[in-house]
Amino acid sequence: MSSKGKINQYTCATCGKSITTIDRDDGVTPMMLACRATPGCWGTSVSHMYHSSLQSLTPDHEWYKPDKLPKDRDMRQYVKQGGLLIRKLAQKEAR
């Protein structure tokens, strides 16, 4: 099943804040990631698993397949195996 175009949220267990993501490409995204909602927070954010109630939200981050493989060996392997990378969206790019 494709997740391309789907909206997800990740909520931090430490600060309680969330980011909203969109999958721009087909691929794999992690269940957990370092907090990106609060600068300086060292917490871990957990996926809401693309719950249907999230699909009307506006994303502030996107998961994408990079044009070139990352230089970091582990990240390069992750992308080769279908993993997507995350980046913050500019406000006008959200949808």
C-alpha positions as CSV (number, residue, x, y, z in Angstrom):
1,M,0.0,0.0,0.0
2,S,1.4,3.4,-1.0
3,S,1.7,6.2,1.6
4,K,2.6,8.8,-1.1
5,G,0.6,12.0,-0.4
6,K,-0.5,10.8,3.1
7,I,-0.3,13.0,6.2
8,N,1.2,11.7,9.5
9,Q,2.1,13.3,12.8
10,Y,4.9,12.6,15.2
11,T,4.5,13.6,18.9
12,C,7.4,14.0,21.3
13,A,7.1,12.1,24.5
14,T,9.3,14.7,26.3
15,C,7.9,18.1,25.3
16,G,4.5,16.9,24.1
17,K,4.6,18.9,20.8
18,S,4.1,17.5,17.3
19,I,5.2,17.9,13.7
20,T,3.0,17.1,10.8
21,T,4.5,15.3,7.8
22,I,3.6,14.4,4.2
23,D,5.1,11.6,2.2
24,R,6.1,13.1,-1.1
25,D,7.4,9.8,-2.5
26,D,6.8,6.1,-1.9
27,G,9.1,4.6,0.7
28,V,9.7,3.8,4.3
29,T,9.5,6.2,7.2
30,P,10.6,5.5,10.8
31,M,8.2,4.8,13.7
32,M,10.3,7.1,16.0
33,L,12.6,10.0,15.3
34,A,14.4,12.8,17.3
35,C,12.1,15.6,18.3
36,R,11.9,18.4,15.7
37,A,9.0,20.2,17.3
38,T,10.9,22.1,20.0
39,P,14.4,23.5,19.5
40,G,16.8,21.9,22.0
41,C,14.5,19.1,23.0
42,W,16.3,15.8,23.3
43,G,13.1,13.7,23.3
44,T,11.8,11.1,20.9
45,S,8.8,11.6,18.7
46,V,6.5,8.7,17.9
47,S,4.4,8.2,14.7
48,H,0.6,8.4,14.8
49,M,0.6,5.8,12.0
50,Y,-1.2,7.9,9.3
51,H,-4.4,7.9,11.3
52,S,-7.4,9.0,9.1
53,S,-8.1,12.0,11.3
54,L,-4.8,13.5,10.3
55,Q,-5.4,13.7,6.6
56,S,-6.9,17.2,6.6
57,L,-3.9,18.8,8.5
58,T,-1.3,21.0,6.9
59,P,2.2,19.5,6.9
60,D,5.2,21.3,8.2
61,H,7.8,18.6,7.2
62,E,8.0,16.2,4.3
63,W,9.5,12.8,3.7
64,Y,11.2,12.6,0.3
65,K,13.5,10.4,-1.8
66,P,16.7,12.3,-2.4
67,D,18.1,12.9,-5.9
68,K,21.5,11.8,-4.8
69,L,22.5,9.2,-2.1
70,P,23.7,10.7,1.2
71,K,27.4,10.6,2.0
72,D,26.9,9.1,5.4
73,R,27.3,5.3,5.0
74,D,24.3,4.3,7.2
75,M,22.0,6.9,5.7
76,R,23.1,5.8,2.2
77,Q,22.2,2.2,3.0
78,Y,18.8,3.3,4.5
79,V,17.9,5.2,1.3
80,K,19.1,2.3,-0.9
81,Q,16.7,0.1,1.0
82,G,13.7,2.4,0.4
83,G,14.0,4.8,3.3
84,L,12.8,8.4,2.9
85,L,14.6,11.5,4.3
86,I,12.8,14.3,6.2
87,R,13.1,18.1,5.8
88,K,11.2,21.1,7.0
89,L,8.8,22.8,4.6
90,A,8.6,26.5,3.9
91,Q,5.1,27.7,4.7
92,K,4.2,28.2,1.0
93,E,5.3,24.6,0.2
94,A,3.1,22.8,2.7
95,R,0.5,21.3,0.3
